[in-house]
Amino acid sequence: GAGVSQSPSNKVTEKGKDVELRCDPISGHTALYWYRQSLGQGLEFLIYFQGNSAPDKSGLPSDRFSAERTGGSVSTLTIQRTQQEDSAVYLCASSPRLAGDDTQYFGPGTRLTVL
Amino acid sequence: GEDVEQSLFLSVREGDSSVINCTYTDSSSTYLYWYKQEPGAGLQLLTYIFSNMDMKQDQRLTVLLNKKDKHLSLRIADTQTGDSAIYFCAERTGTASKLTFGTGTRLQVTL
């Protein structure tokens, strides 16, 4: 079946602008995660959604970052007033979170460049 | 706390075995994963091991887990040029939902 998809694949923006990144998880997966991959910091957890529970936002680096997940499926990560240090690849993953299968399956990522 | 470490670079000749090592600090890790990332691509799950296992084999891949030393390794038999990539180990601990990744090991396969 189809894997996790993300859009856009590349985004170039100017410092101070807002950006929205989209993630379509694998159908039927109840859990959705956002990670960030940057040169200086490696792979970092940002936020996690599981069903109707309150999201785990413990990895968001600042209040400029927010995310929502509508209808338990598609998720949008929003970065307001982008800064150059926000430049990174933003990866989304989904998981069925069933007994015996907690694996996270990753999308191809969105490469964000802030000029 | 959670901290996962890997060596940064490994070079092997085509046909040889590769061994990529990983150490972690959280003894409550439940699952440990190996992901592969090719240039410009996302993370591809290679294999995983549950913390109550010592070894798992899947075709050319062998995962060894030494829970006492908190050491995880990935052995790739008969390494091919297509195996050139960055390999990340990751741990999932207890009821925590997130993965903590290592720094990644760049595997270079030479002819």
Backbone of each chain as ProteinMPNN parsed JSONL, in Angstrom:
{"seq_chain_A": "GAGVSQSPSNKVTEKGKDVELRCDPISGHTALYWYRQSLGQGLEFLIYFQGNSAPDKSGLPSDRFSAERTGGSVSTLTIQRTQQEDSAVYLCASSPRLAGDDTQYFGPGTRLTVL", "coords_chain_A": {"N_chain_A": [[0.82, -1.2, 0.0], [0.243, 2.406, -0.057], [2.792, 4.549, 1.157], [3.94, 6.76, 3.784], [3.319, 10.096, 2.974], [4.642, 13.32, 2.15], [4.375, 16.845, 1.854], [5.331, 20.2, 0.867], [8.04, 18.754, -1.102], [10.31, 20.239, -1.133], [10.986, 23.412, 0.293], [11.516, 26.776, 0.071], [11.98, 29.675, 1.853], [11.615, 33.044, 3.058], [13.251, 34.623, 5.774], [11.262, 35.202, 8.614], [8.815, 34.708, 7.459], [5.802, 32.668, 7.488], [5.424, 29.096, 7.434], [3.871, 26.096, 6.2], [3.832, 22.655, 6.617], [2.987, 19.513, 5.296], [1.659, 16.304, 6.159], [0.734, 13.103, 5.16], [-0.357, 10.304, 6.624], [0.134, 6.695, 6.706], [-2.696, 4.878, 5.749], [-4.996, 4.081, 8.269], [-3.172, 4.046, 10.312], [-2.746, 4.966, 13.628], [-1.046, 6.544, 15.072], [1.049, 9.412, 14.812], [4.01, 11.117, 14.015], [6.302, 13.85, 14.219], [9.557, 14.723, 13.221], [12.748, 16.355, 13.228], [15.515, 16.884, 11.149], [18.659, 18.025, 11.26], [21.847, 19.513, 10.456], [23.44, 20.223, 12.636], [22.141, 19.147, 14.861], [21.29, 16.545, 14.462], [18.839, 13.933, 14.412], [15.798, 14.889, 15.676], [13.089, 14.531, 17.886], [9.893, 16.025, 17.562], [6.967, 16.262, 17.872], [4.067, 14.327, 18.804], [1.21, 12.509, 17.914], [-1.541, 10.622, 19.033], [-4.284, 8.926, 18.296], [-7.195, 10.204, 19.744], [-6.032, 11.407, 21.864], [-4.388, 13.948, 23.866], [-1.804, 15.715, 22.232], [1.723, 14.923, 22.415], [3.846, 17.349, 22.966], [6.422, 17.755, 23.649], [8.853, 17.988, 22.324], [8.911, 20.243, 20.744], [10.693, 23.064, 19.65], [10.252, 25.79, 20.13], [7.718, 28.32, 20.794], [6.988, 29.123, 18.32], [6.524, 27.015, 16.77], [4.008, 24.766, 15.816], [1.522, 22.186, 15.626], [-1.065, 20.332, 14.066], [-3.563, 17.787, 13.869], [-5.912, 16.679, 11.798], [-9.052, 15.108, 11.939], [-7.925, 12.734, 12.694], [-6.104, 11.956, 10.803], [-4.532, 13.424, 8.368], [-1.754, 15.606, 8.965], [-0.554, 18.842, 9.88], [2.325, 20.743, 10.123], [3.236, 23.763, 11.437], [5.304, 26.549, 11.125], [5.955, 29.548, 12.478], [7.04, 32.86, 11.683], [9.655, 32.28, 10.549], [13.055, 31.353, 11.148], [16.588, 31.388, 10.356], [17.823, 29.235, 11.584], [15.871, 27.358, 11.556], [16.076, 25.952, 9.289], [16.122, 22.807, 7.866], [15.544, 19.251, 7.443], [12.32, 18.115, 7.601], [10.746, 15.464, 8.982], [8.137, 13.116, 8.802], [6.39, 10.526, 10.468], [4.469, 7.512, 10.716], [2.577, 5.167, 12.673], [1.119, 2.004, 13.357], [0.604, 1.353, 15.962], [-0.22, -0.982, 17.218], [-0.626, -3.928, 19.255], [2.367, -5.612, 19.282], [3.231, -4.385, 16.973], [4.798, -1.637, 16.758], [6.184, -0.106, 15.106], [7.679, 2.673, 13.496], [7.035, 4.282, 10.49], [8.573, 6.085, 7.998], [8.148, 9.132, 6.136], [9.307, 10.783, 3.069], [10.231, 13.275, 3.735], [10.392, 16.893, 4.15], [12.348, 19.346, 2.828], [13.366, 22.208, 4.271], [14.382, 25.46, 3.639], [15.524, 28.385, 4.953], [15.985, 31.608, 4.051]], "CA_chain_A": [[0.0, 0.0, 0.0], [0.966, 3.668, -0.099], [3.516, 4.888, 2.362], [3.737, 8.107, 4.306], [3.696, 11.111, 2.001], [4.82, 14.665, 2.702], [4.45, 17.906, 0.86], [6.093, 19.976, -0.353], [9.31, 18.049, -0.883], [11.268, 21.302, -0.852], [10.378, 24.703, 0.54], [12.451, 27.865, 0.337], [11.217, 30.819, 2.335], [12.404, 34.146, 3.606], [13.197, 34.799, 7.225], [10.112, 35.954, 9.092], [7.565, 34.208, 6.875], [5.246, 31.44, 8.063], [5.357, 27.961, 6.513], [3.08, 24.933, 6.599], [4.298, 21.397, 6.048], [1.883, 18.561, 5.386], [1.976, 14.878, 6.235], [-0.348, 12.128, 5.005], [0.163, 9.032, 7.167], [-0.38, 5.453, 6.131], [-4.098, 4.705, 6.121], [-5.237, 3.176, 9.387], [-2.206, 4.256, 11.393], [-3.329, 5.881, 14.611], [-0.018, 7.417, 15.645], [1.772, 10.243, 13.847], [5.147, 11.786, 14.652], [7.152, 14.765, 13.463], [10.947, 14.823, 13.626], [13.533, 17.316, 12.463], [16.882, 16.442, 10.927], [19.512, 19.145, 10.882], [23.268, 19.164, 10.504], [24.036, 20.384, 13.959], [21.39, 18.493, 15.933], [20.884, 15.176, 14.161], [17.401, 13.674, 14.314], [15.15, 15.257, 16.935], [11.643, 14.403, 18.01], [9.177, 17.289, 17.73], [5.614, 16.145, 18.407], [3.467, 13.007, 18.607], [-0.25, 12.408, 18.036], [-2.055, 9.259, 19.151], [-5.735, 8.906, 18.361], [-7.842, 11.423, 20.233], [-5.336, 11.892, 23.058], [-3.662, 15.206, 23.734], [-0.488, 15.44, 21.633], [2.955, 15.105, 23.183], [4.534, 18.445, 22.297], [7.622, 18.008, 24.442], [10.029, 18.233, 21.501], [8.834, 21.487, 19.963], [11.788, 23.908, 20.146], [9.796, 27.11, 20.567], [6.277, 28.512, 20.56], [6.737, 29.408, 16.904], [6.195, 25.728, 16.153], [2.761, 24.145, 16.243], [1.075, 21.145, 14.707], [-2.391, 19.797, 14.316], [-3.912, 16.597, 13.107], [-7.357, 16.78, 11.593], [-9.774, 13.87, 11.65], [-7.095, 11.567, 12.988], [-5.34, 11.516, 9.636], [-3.529, 14.37, 7.876], [-1.207, 16.531, 9.952], [0.147, 20.018, 9.375], [3.289, 21.382, 11.026], [3.336, 25.183, 11.092], [6.386, 27.307, 11.742], [5.69, 30.978, 12.311], [8.199, 33.783, 11.752], [10.795, 31.385, 10.395], [14.423, 31.808, 11.359], [17.537, 30.59, 9.583], [18.121, 27.98, 12.289], [14.792, 26.392, 11.307], [16.423, 25.195, 8.079], [16.312, 21.393, 8.218], [14.591, 18.344, 6.818], [11.262, 17.769, 8.548], [10.299, 14.107, 8.674], [6.911, 12.65, 9.422], [6.302, 9.071, 10.537], [3.228, 7.01, 11.3], [2.691, 3.84, 13.268], [-0.191, 1.434, 13.67], [0.502, 1.298, 17.42], [-0.956, -2.174, 17.635], [0.199, -4.858, 20.016], [3.285, -6.342, 18.43], [3.756, -3.575, 15.872], [4.923, -0.253, 17.165], [7.195, 0.451, 14.221], [7.407, 3.954, 12.843], [7.347, 4.293, 9.06], [8.874, 7.482, 7.699], [7.972, 9.734, 4.828], [10.55, 11.242, 2.437], [10.68, 14.525, 4.338], [10.332, 18.205, 3.5], [13.56, 20.125, 3.08], [13.048, 23.628, 4.455], [15.519, 26.382, 3.618], [15.13, 29.742, 5.321], [17.048, 32.522, 3.582]], "C_chain_A": [[0.854, 1.25, 0.0], [1.63, 3.914, 1.232], [3.137, 6.251, 2.863], [4.154, 9.106, 3.224], [3.757, 12.477, 2.674], [4.878, 15.666, 1.561], [4.638, 19.253, 1.538], [7.361, 19.178, -0.07], [10.42, 19.041, -0.551], [10.511, 22.604, -0.644], [11.481, 25.708, 0.856], [11.622, 29.071, 0.742], [12.154, 31.885, 2.861], [12.212, 34.211, 5.111], [11.996, 35.668, 7.598], [8.777, 35.49, 8.53], [7.09, 32.966, 7.632], [5.247, 30.339, 7.001], [4.477, 26.861, 7.101], [3.594, 23.71, 5.869], [3.219, 20.345, 6.303], [2.387, 17.129, 5.415], [0.701, 14.059, 6.084], [0.15, 10.781, 5.499], [-0.388, 7.838, 6.392], [-1.809, 5.243, 6.655], [-4.241, 3.689, 7.256], [-4.254, 3.319, 10.53], [-2.738, 5.315, 12.359], [-2.315, 6.867, 15.174], [0.719, 8.159, 14.538], [2.819, 11.044, 14.587], [5.781, 12.776, 13.675], [8.539, 14.771, 14.097], [11.625, 15.884, 12.763], [14.96, 16.776, 12.358], [17.707, 17.618, 10.449], [20.956, 18.762, 11.121], [23.809, 19.203, 11.918], [23.414, 19.531, 15.046], [21.001, 17.063, 15.644], [19.377, 15.08, 14.04], [16.74, 13.946, 15.661], [13.648, 15.064, 16.844], [11.015, 15.777, 18.217], [7.842, 17.098, 18.447], [5.026, 14.802, 18.011], [1.966, 13.089, 18.83], [-0.621, 10.932, 18.13], [-3.563, 9.344, 19.328], [-6.297, 10.25, 18.779], [-7.157, 11.995, 21.473], [-4.665, 13.231, 22.791], [-2.268, 14.92, 23.188], [0.645, 15.65, 22.629], [3.798, 16.132, 22.44], [5.915, 18.705, 22.888], [8.853, 18.325, 23.617], [9.994, 19.529, 20.706], [9.839, 22.492, 20.512], [11.368, 25.291, 20.615], [8.31, 27.242, 20.284], [5.979, 28.972, 19.144], [6.301, 28.156, 16.154], [4.87, 25.226, 16.71], [2.381, 23.089, 15.214], [-0.336, 20.755, 15.069], [-2.609, 18.582, 13.433], [-5.428, 16.565, 13.011], [-7.943, 15.411, 11.266], [-8.955, 12.63, 11.887], [-6.267, 11.107, 11.822], [-4.247, 12.52, 9.3], [-3.059, 15.29, 8.999], [-0.5, 17.683, 9.245], [1.067, 20.546, 10.465], [3.461, 22.816, 10.55], [4.491, 25.81, 11.846], [6.121, 28.777, 11.441], [6.997, 31.763, 12.416], [9.504, 32.982, 11.65], [12.127, 32.098, 10.59], [15.378, 30.911, 10.583], [17.849, 29.253, 10.262], [17.001, 26.947, 12.16], [15.073, 25.559, 10.056], [16.806, 23.77, 8.461], [15.427, 20.563, 7.303], [13.592, 17.922, 7.886], [10.645, 16.446, 8.113], [9.041, 13.778, 9.461], [6.94, 11.124, 9.429], [4.934, 8.692, 11.078], [3.432, 5.58, 11.77], [1.304, 3.295, 13.544], [-0.454, 1.373, 15.171], [-0.404, 0.163, 17.888], [-0.041, -3.055, 18.452], [1.08, -5.639, 19.051], [3.806, -5.549, 17.249], [3.707, -2.107, 16.246], [5.858, 0.501, 16.249], [6.749, 1.765, 13.624], [7.914, 3.904, 11.406], [7.452, 5.745, 8.618], [8.518, 7.87, 6.275], [9.303, 10.242, 4.294], [11.075, 12.562, 2.989], [10.399, 15.752, 3.488], [11.603, 18.951, 3.86], [13.195, 21.599, 3.12], [14.333, 24.436, 4.48], [14.994, 27.773, 3.905], [16.277, 30.679, 4.964], [17.165, 33.757, 4.46]], "O_chain_A": [[2.081, 1.156, 0.052], [1.115, 3.547, 2.289], [2.143, 6.836, 2.431], [5.223, 8.97, 2.63], [3.031, 12.755, 3.629], [5.358, 15.374, 0.466], [4.166, 19.45, 2.658], [7.709, 18.955, 1.09], [11.343, 18.735, 0.203], [9.517, 22.87, -1.32], [12.271, 25.519, 1.781], [10.672, 29.441, 0.052], [13.341, 31.641, 3.079], [11.146, 33.891, 5.638], [11.745, 36.711, 6.995], [7.723, 35.837, 9.063], [7.867, 32.305, 8.32], [5.089, 30.617, 5.812], [4.355, 26.714, 8.317], [3.768, 23.727, 4.651], [2.621, 20.293, 7.378], [3.39, 16.785, 4.79], [-0.284, 14.286, 6.785], [1.001, 10.17, 4.853], [-1.263, 7.977, 5.538], [-2.082, 5.409, 7.844], [-3.685, 2.592, 7.206], [-4.477, 2.77, 11.61], [-3.127, 6.41, 11.953], [-2.693, 7.915, 15.698], [0.978, 7.61, 13.467], [2.554, 11.587, 15.659], [5.789, 12.557, 12.463], [8.688, 14.817, 15.318], [11.123, 16.255, 11.702], [15.532, 16.283, 13.33], [17.479, 18.146, 9.361], [21.263, 17.834, 11.869], [24.549, 18.313, 12.338], [24.066, 19.218, 16.042], [20.424, 16.409, 16.513], [18.716, 16.029, 13.617], [17.075, 13.316, 16.665], [13.024, 15.398, 15.837], [11.547, 16.6, 18.963], [7.606, 17.694, 19.498], [5.429, 14.208, 17.011], [1.506, 13.668, 19.814], [-0.085, 10.099, 17.401], [-4.058, 9.776, 20.369], [-5.926, 11.294, 18.243], [-7.645, 12.958, 22.065], [-4.407, 13.599, 21.645], [-1.615, 13.977, 23.636], [0.537, 16.45, 23.559], [4.394, 15.825, 21.408], [6.507, 19.758, 22.653], [9.815, 18.88, 24.148], [10.98, 19.869, 20.051], [9.848, 22.753, 21.715], [12.067, 25.904, 21.422], [7.714, 26.393, 19.622], [4.816, 29.19, 18.804], [5.776, 28.232, 15.044], [4.639, 25.257, 17.918], [2.861, 23.102, 14.08], [-0.748, 20.838, 16.226], [-1.947, 18.382, 12.415], [-6.13, 16.44, 14.015], [-7.415, 14.665, 10.442], [-9.26, 11.573, 11.335], [-5.766, 9.983, 11.829], [-3.161, 12.477, 9.878], [-3.837, 15.699, 9.861], [0.069, 17.521, 8.165], [0.636, 20.77, 11.597], [3.794, 23.054, 9.389], [4.636, 25.625, 13.055], [6.072, 29.186, 10.281], [7.921, 31.382, 13.135], [10.34, 33.012, 12.554], [12.294, 33.268, 10.247], [15.016, 29.8, 10.196], [18.109, 28.256, 9.587], [17.15, 25.804, 12.594], [14.382, 24.574, 9.797], [17.702, 23.554, 9.277], [14.664, 21.096, 6.497], [13.975, 17.43, 8.948], [10.095, 16.328, 7.017], [8.912, 14.124, 10.636], [7.456, 10.505, 8.499], [4.314, 9.461, 11.813], [4.34, 4.881, 11.321], [0.406, 4.046, 13.925], [-1.607, 1.345, 15.601], [-1.22, 0.311, 18.798], [1.181, -2.946, 18.359], [0.582, -6.257, 18.11], [4.737, -5.995, 16.578], [2.693, -1.433, 16.067], [6.282, 1.613, 16.563], [5.579, 1.943, 13.288], [9.059, 3.536, 11.143], [6.536, 6.539, 8.837], [8.576, 7.062, 5.347], [10.322, 10.148, 4.979], [12.224, 12.929, 2.744], [10.198, 15.662, 2.277], [11.904, 19.165, 5.034], [12.764, 22.168, 2.117], [15.254, 24.139, 5.241], [14.127, 28.281, 3.193], [17.384, 30.568, 5.492], [18.005, 34.619, 4.204]]}, "seq_chain_B": "GEDVEQSLFLSVREGDSSVINCTYTDSSSTYLYWYKQEPGAGLQLLTYIFSNMDMKQDQRLTVLLNKKDKHLSLRIADTQTGDSAIYFCAERTGTASKLTFGTGTRLQVTL", "coords_chain_B": {"N_chain_B": [[18.934, 9.081, 31.693], [18.444, 9.667, 28.126], [20.581, 8.687, 25.604], [22.159, 8.118, 22.62], [24.754, 6.66, 20.894], [26.932, 6.553, 18.075], [29.584, 5.506, 15.897], [30.969, 7.711, 13.465], [31.715, 7.101, 10.842], [32.293, 4.514, 8.449], [34.213, 2.431, 6.432], [34.191, -0.041, 3.981], [35.187, -2.839, 1.961], [33.657, -3.956, -1.047], [31.752, -6.905, -0.787], [32.873, -7.686, 1.601], [32.101, -8.055, 5.158], [30.137, -5.737, 7.019], [30.16, -4.021, 10.093], [28.231, -2.203, 12.175], [28.152, -0.2, 14.968], [26.463, 0.625, 18.054], [25.727, 2.416, 20.973], [23.749, 2.749, 23.892], [22.037, 4.44, 26.569], [19.789, 4.201, 28.116], [18.37, 1.948, 30.134], [15.831, 1.014, 30.138], [14.943, 0.649, 27.625], [12.756, -0.621, 25.169], [12.294, -1.429, 22.5], [14.649, -1.636, 19.859], [15.958, -0.115, 16.993], [17.045, -0.261, 13.568], [17.663, 2.012, 11.043], [17.92, 3.005, 7.614], [19.323, 5.524, 5.592], [19.384, 6.868, 2.509], [21.089, 9.12, 0.224], [19.361, 12.191, 0.097], [16.958, 11.01, 0.671], [14.214, 9.66, 2.7], [13.9, 7.964, 5.883], [14.48, 4.549, 5.961], [13.119, 1.699, 7.32], [15.08, -0.916, 8.492], [15.397, -3.135, 10.237], [14.392, -4.453, 13.448], [14.735, -5.028, 16.984], [13.53, -6.66, 19.815], [13.828, -5.94, 23.269], [14.195, -8.183, 24.85], [15.512, -10.016, 23.421], [18.493, -11.53, 22.08], [19.616, -11.749, 19.619], [18.909, -11.218, 16.176], [18.161, -12.319, 12.963], [18.007, -11.47, 9.566], [17.965, -12.226, 6.456], [20.662, -10.791, 4.871], [21.239, -9.322, 7.064], [22.225, -9.053, 10.44], [21.364, -8.582, 13.733], [22.743, -7.827, 16.811], [22.296, -7.804, 20.284], [23.493, -6.643, 23.27], [22.448, -6.469, 26.258], [23.378, -6.035, 28.789], [25.712, -4.516, 28.471], [24.584, -2.489, 27.109], [24.727, -2.349, 24.3], [24.431, -2.361, 20.846], [24.504, -3.889, 17.684], [24.805, -3.897, 14.107], [25.179, -6.143, 11.598], [26.163, -6.429, 8.297], [26.181, -8.729, 5.868], [28.28, -9.681, 3.083], [28.63, -7.088, 1.817], [27.339, -4.641, -0.37], [27.633, -2.173, -3.05], [25.268, -0.795, -3.139], [24.559, -0.68, -0.532], [25.692, 1.505, 0.545], [25.183, 4.221, 2.562], [23.626, 6.204, 5.174], [23.398, 4.936, 8.399], [21.169, 4.614, 11.013], [20.789, 3.976, 14.427], [18.142, 3.499, 16.763], [16.271, 4.043, 19.741], [13.426, 3.001, 21.595], [11.699, 3.749, 24.451], [10.121, 2.317, 27.25], [6.896, 3.472, 27.985], [7.116, 5.657, 26.523], [6.666, 7.523, 23.564], [8.28, 8.488, 21.592], [11.114, 8.129, 19.35], [14.553, 7.873, 20.061], [17.308, 8.861, 18.395], [20.498, 7.732, 17.198], [23.606, 9.293, 16.202], [24.111, 8.569, 13.655], [25.771, 6.531, 11.246], [27.934, 6.776, 8.631], [28.189, 4.681, 5.966], [30.542, 3.617, 3.741], [31.078, 1.969, 0.762], [33.555, 0.419, -0.947], [35.053, -0.446, -4.119]], "CA_chain_B": [[18.572, 9.848, 30.516], [18.543, 8.97, 26.855], [21.665, 9.137, 24.753], [22.504, 7.031, 21.722], [25.981, 7.056, 20.214], [27.446, 5.718, 16.998], [30.733, 6.059, 15.204], [30.469, 8.543, 12.368], [32.078, 6.682, 9.49], [32.834, 3.174, 8.269], [34.502, 2.115, 5.037], [34.448, -1.47, 3.77], [35.273, -3.264, 0.562], [32.512, -4.734, -1.548], [31.874, -8.33, -0.52], [33.21, -7.899, 3.011], [31.026, -7.775, 6.114], [30.168, -4.45, 7.724], [29.577, -4.049, 11.434], [27.956, -0.857, 12.657], [27.915, -0.311, 16.403], [25.622, 1.64, 18.683], [25.568, 2.266, 22.422], [22.652, 3.548, 24.422], [22.197, 4.562, 28.014], [18.54, 3.991, 28.849], [18.206, 0.512, 30.319], [14.424, 0.633, 29.999], [14.597, 0.549, 26.198], [11.954, -1.791, 24.849], [12.621, -1.791, 21.128], [15.786, -0.945, 19.25], [15.728, -0.14, 15.552], [18.039, 0.214, 12.609], [17.119, 2.662, 9.858], [18.885, 3.349, 6.561], [18.977, 6.74, 4.871], [20.183, 7.125, 1.315], [21.157, 10.57, -0.032], [18.143, 12.854, -0.345], [15.765, 10.189, 0.908], [13.786, 9.531, 4.086], [14.428, 6.845, 6.648], [13.917, 3.247, 5.616], [13.304, 0.732, 8.395], [15.773, -2.14, 8.093], [15.074, -4.218, 11.152], [14.318, -4.036, 14.838], [14.877, -6.124, 17.926], [12.904, -6.432, 21.107], [14.903, -5.916, 24.26], [14.409, -9.477, 25.509], [16.193, -10.884, 22.457], [19.933, -11.314, 21.957], [20.021, -11.741, 18.224], [17.865, -11.365, 15.168], [18.764, -12.39, 11.638], [17.066, -11.246, 8.468], [18.742, -12.302, 5.208], [22.058, -10.399, 5.061], [21.362, -8.492, 8.256], [22.204, -9.686, 11.759], [21.387, -7.631, 14.833], [23.139, -8.382, 18.103], [22.002, -6.918, 21.404], [24.087, -6.953, 24.564], [21.698, -5.579, 27.12], [24.204, -5.719, 29.96], [26.6, -3.417, 28.096], [23.785, -1.516, 26.348], [25.41, -2.268, 23.027], [23.665, -2.896, 19.721], [25.278, -3.859, 16.439], [24.184, -4.349, 12.865], [26.151, -6.733, 10.688], [25.679, -6.617, 6.934], [27.034, -9.689, 5.184], [28.438, -9.496, 1.643], [28.233, -5.695, 1.601], [27.278, -4.213, -1.764], [27.694, -0.714, -3.222], [23.941, -0.268, -2.825], [24.424, -0.538, 0.92], [26.257, 2.794, 0.945], [24.116, 5.062, 3.103], [23.802, 6.488, 6.598], [22.632, 3.992, 9.206], [20.816, 5.156, 12.321], [20.108, 3.156, 15.415], [17.176, 4.288, 17.53], [15.654, 3.311, 20.838], [12.122, 3.4, 22.105], [11.773, 3.366, 25.857], [8.925, 2.194, 28.065], [5.658, 3.943, 27.378], [7.405, 6.853, 25.719], [6.27, 7.302, 22.19], [9.242, 8.964, 20.609], [12.373, 7.424, 19.147], [15.776, 8.644, 20.221], [18.207, 8.375, 17.354], [21.925, 7.961, 17.251], [24.117, 10.339, 15.315], [24.202, 8.028, 12.307], [27.071, 6.066, 10.75], [27.99, 6.77, 7.165], [28.862, 3.494, 5.429], [31.061, 3.773, 2.382], [31.474, 0.673, 0.22], [34.498, 0.632, -2.039], [35.223, -1.597, -5.019]], "C_chain_B": [[18.792, 9.055, 29.246], [19.686, 9.55, 26.054], [22.094, 7.944, 23.932], [23.705, 7.473, 20.9], [26.387, 6.035, 19.164], [28.737, 6.339, 16.5], [30.243, 6.718, 13.924], [30.665, 7.924, 10.99], [32.636, 5.268, 9.505], [33.043, 2.941, 6.783], [34.831, 0.639, 4.926], [34.54, -1.744, 2.274], [34.039, -4.078, 0.191], [32.77, -6.221, -1.314], [32.257, -8.657, 0.904], [31.974, -7.705, 3.874], [31.237, -6.405, 6.74], [29.567, -4.658, 9.103], [29.45, -2.614, 11.936], [27.51, -0.976, 14.106], [27.138, 0.881, 16.96], [25.602, 1.379, 20.182], [24.463, 3.198, 22.898], [22.751, 3.536, 25.933], [20.935, 4.218, 28.793], [18.245, 2.498, 28.956], [16.755, 0.064, 30.178], [13.99, 0.568, 28.544], [13.831, -0.739, 25.935], [12.244, -2.309, 23.45], [13.822, -0.981, 20.662], [15.72, -1.177, 17.749], [16.997, 0.225, 14.794], [17.309, 0.759, 11.386], [18.254, 2.984, 8.897], [18.406, 4.605, 5.854], [19.931, 6.924, 3.712], [20.137, 8.616, 1.003], [19.836, 11.128, -0.545], [16.865, 12.099, -0.069], [15.403, 10.178, 2.39], [14.423, 8.323, 4.732], [13.702, 5.564, 6.271], [14.186, 2.286, 6.771], [13.986, -0.518, 7.847], [15.325, -3.322, 8.943], [14.938, -3.651, 12.554], [14.44, -5.272, 15.717], [14.215, -5.741, 19.228], [13.952, -6.648, 22.175], [15.129, -7.245, 24.972], [15.071, -10.49, 24.581], [17.681, -10.553, 22.445], [20.353, -11.115, 20.506], [18.791, -11.845, 17.326], [18.545, -11.364, 13.811], [17.687, -12.246, 10.578], [17.876, -11.129, 7.201], [20.182, -11.868, 5.469], [22.303, -9.633, 6.345], [21.307, -9.341, 9.521], [22.302, -8.599, 12.811], [21.77, -8.376, 16.102], [22.874, -7.352, 19.186], [22.661, -7.461, 22.66], [23.474, -5.983, 25.565], [22.516, -5.16, 28.338], [25.101, -4.513, 29.667], [25.872, -2.315, 27.338], [24.431, -1.263, 24.983], [24.601, -3.007, 21.963], [24.557, -2.861, 18.491], [24.443, -4.383, 15.281], [25.29, -4.877, 11.965], [25.488, -6.927, 9.336], [26.651, -7.564, 6.248], [27.117, -9.359, 3.704], [28.004, -8.088, 1.237], [28.344, -5.325, 0.129], [27.34, -2.696, -1.86], [26.347, -0.068, -2.908], [23.667, -0.139, -1.341], [25.007, 0.777, 1.419], [25.129, 3.735, 1.344], [24.523, 5.473, 4.517], [22.869, 5.563, 7.365], [22.425, 4.588, 10.599], [20.288, 4.043, 13.212], [19.186, 4.077, 16.215], [16.595, 3.414, 18.622], [14.301, 3.901, 21.171], [12.065, 2.873, 23.531], [10.4, 3.353, 26.493], [7.668, 2.621, 27.344], [5.875, 5.208, 26.553], [7.128, 6.549, 24.259], [7.353, 7.648, 21.187], [10.407, 8.003, 20.479], [13.509, 8.392, 19.421], [16.807, 8.048, 19.293], [19.663, 8.602, 17.715], [22.326, 9.0, 16.218], [24.214, 9.875, 13.871], [25.627, 7.647, 11.954], [27.014, 6.042, 9.235], [28.814, 5.574, 6.72], [29.263, 3.755, 3.991], [31.557, 2.412, 1.921], [32.351, 0.918, -1.0], [34.671, -0.645, -2.853], [36.579, -2.265, -4.824]], "O_chain_B": [[19.264, 7.919, 29.279], [19.756, 10.762, 25.846], [22.364, 6.874, 24.478], [23.68, 8.536, 20.279], [26.213, 4.829, 19.336], [28.964, 7.539, 16.656], [29.217, 6.324, 13.369], [29.886, 8.183, 10.073], [33.347, 4.869, 10.427], [32.16, 3.218, 5.972], [35.653, 0.122, 5.683], [34.04, -0.983, 1.446], [33.465, -4.789, 1.017], [33.854, -6.731, -1.6], [32.008, -9.765, 1.379], [30.934, -7.253, 3.397], [32.368, -5.972, 6.96], [28.585, -5.383, 9.261], [30.445, -1.908, 12.097], [26.609, -1.75, 14.432], [27.16, 1.981, 16.408], [25.472, 0.231, 20.609], [24.277, 4.292, 22.367], [23.465, 2.717, 26.51], [20.998, 3.971, 29.997], [17.905, 1.861, 27.959], [16.479, -1.134, 30.106], [12.799, 0.447, 28.257], [14.205, -1.809, 26.415], [12.42, -3.512, 23.254], [13.99, 0.186, 21.015], [15.459, -2.289, 17.29], [17.884, 0.912, 15.302], [16.472, 0.09, 10.781], [19.394, 3.207, 9.307], [17.22, 4.739, 5.551], [21.133, 7.113, 3.902], [19.236, 9.312, 1.471], [19.26, 10.608, -1.5], [15.796, 12.502, -0.525], [16.181, 10.627, 3.231], [15.363, 7.734, 4.199], [12.473, 5.505, 6.265], [15.336, 2.079, 7.158], [13.532, -1.106, 6.865], [14.927, -4.367, 8.428], [15.322, -2.511, 12.816], [14.274, -6.403, 15.26], [14.338, -4.604, 19.683], [14.866, -7.454, 22.001], [16.153, -7.418, 25.633], [15.178, -11.672, 24.91], [18.079, -9.432, 22.763], [21.317, -10.409, 20.211], [17.787, -12.468, 17.672], [19.398, -10.521, 13.533], [16.604, -12.822, 10.68], [18.414, -10.065, 6.895], [20.874, -12.536, 6.238], [23.447, -9.326, 6.68], [20.461, -10.225, 9.66], [23.224, -7.783, 12.783], [21.198, -9.417, 16.427], [23.188, -6.173, 19.025], [22.417, -8.599, 23.062], [23.912, -4.841, 25.704], [22.354, -4.053, 28.852], [25.238, -3.61, 30.493], [26.482, -1.313, 26.966], [24.648, -0.122, 24.577], [24.153, -4.134, 22.172], [25.29, -1.894, 18.285], [23.523, -5.183, 15.448], [26.219, -4.15, 11.612], [24.406, -7.505, 9.232], [27.822, -7.229, 6.068], [26.169, -8.83, 3.122], [27.11, -7.925, 0.406], [29.327, -5.658, -0.534], [27.123, -2.002, -0.866], [26.295, 1.078, -2.462], [22.66, 0.443, -0.936], [24.836, 1.128, 2.586], [24.229, 4.009, 0.55], [25.608, 5.139, 4.992], [21.695, 5.424, 7.021], [23.372, 5.006, 11.265], [19.436, 3.258, 12.796], [19.428, 5.279, 16.324], [16.444, 2.204, 18.456], [14.06, 5.103, 21.051], [12.345, 1.702, 23.786], [9.606, 4.273, 26.295], [7.405, 2.184, 26.224], [4.941, 5.754, 25.966], [7.343, 5.43, 23.793], [7.342, 7.154, 20.059], [10.662, 7.179, 21.357], [13.445, 9.569, 19.066], [17.141, 6.867, 19.395], [20.008, 9.536, 18.439], [21.497, 9.513, 15.466], [24.378, 10.69, 12.963], [26.575, 8.345, 12.312], [26.166, 5.381, 8.636], [29.994, 5.463, 7.053], [28.432, 4.073, 3.141], [32.36, 1.773, 2.601], [31.926, 1.552, -1.966], [34.47, -1.756, -2.362], [36.886, -3.247, -5.499]]}, "name": "protein", "num_of_chains": 2, "seq": "GAGVSQSPSNKVTEKGKDVELRCDPISGHTALYWYRQSLGQGLEFLIYFQGNSAPDKSGLPSDRFSAERTGGSVSTLTIQRTQQEDSAVYLCASSPRLAGDDTQYFGPGTRLTVLGEDVEQSLFLSVREGDSSVINCTYTDSSSTYLYWYKQEPGAGLQLLTYIFSNMDMKQDQRLTVLLNKKDKHLSLRIADTQTGDSAIYFCAERTGTASKLTFGTGTRLQVTL"}
